[in-house]
Amino acid sequence: MLIQNGDQRHLAKWLSDPAVLEFYEGRDSPFDVNKVQQVFYDETT
């Protein structure tokens, strides 16, 4: 299953959870919707 255009808020919520961040990017690097857009959706990055 691929990431859908409407998933940004769900990904941002999940990637801001301290339990998830402990294993992904670190607890001091939460994701907001803009960071999710840049990392997972923008093709130029």
Phi, psi and omega in degrees: 000132180267160175293133179261159181301330182275006186271356186304313182294321179295317178296318180297318179297312181296318183277010172248357179286123181304327179293325177284316183295338177301331182250352184222110176074345180092150185296339181270010183229060180291156179260139167249179184300322180296318180292321176300316180301313182295316187283319189253341187243321182291127181277348183275349181258000000 
